[in-house]
């Protein structure tokens, strides 16, 4: 499991999140991303980006008043269902 703090990127963290998933996270490994909520559109967009990239969103929750955390597994959702 790896944890990445993307709060310093404000609302421009999506490409970095996907880059980290591609290059820093092993297949079947879990990554935790922390980012700023902003107007809450980043919450839905982060889930959409993860799904579009073919990874599994395991959890999405409010960390504190301004931050959000998502837990992502580097495995396609259909493979996770077969496990």
C-alpha positions, -999 to +999 in steps of 0.1 A: +000+000+000+013+034-009+000+069+001+003+100-020-004+135-008-017+156-038-031+185-018-003+209-030-016+205-066-050+219-057-075+211-084-049+200-109-040+166-095-057+142-120-028+136-144-004+132-115-027+107-098-028+086-130+009+089-135+015+076-100-009+047-106+009+038-138+045+042-126+046+039-088+019+014-079+023-024-087-004-045-101-029-056-074-015-030-050-036-004-032-029+034-034-043+061-011-046+096-026-052+127-005-064+158-023-083+191-016-121+189-021-126+224-035-162+226-049-167+188-047-165+183-084-130+169-079-145+140-059-166+128-088-140+136-114-113+116-095-137+086-094-144+090-132-107+092-140-099+061-120-127+042-137-117+054-172-081+043-165-093+008-157-085+008-119-109-001-090-121+026-067-122+009-033-133+038-011-138+076-012-142+096+020-139+130+035-107+132+054-113+165+072-130+199+064-110+205+032-094+172+022-107+140+005-092+106+004-097+079-023-084+043-021-076+027-054-066-008-063-045-013-095-067-040-109-097-038-132-131-040-114-141-071-133-110-089-121-116-079-085-151-094-087-136-127-097-113-129-067 
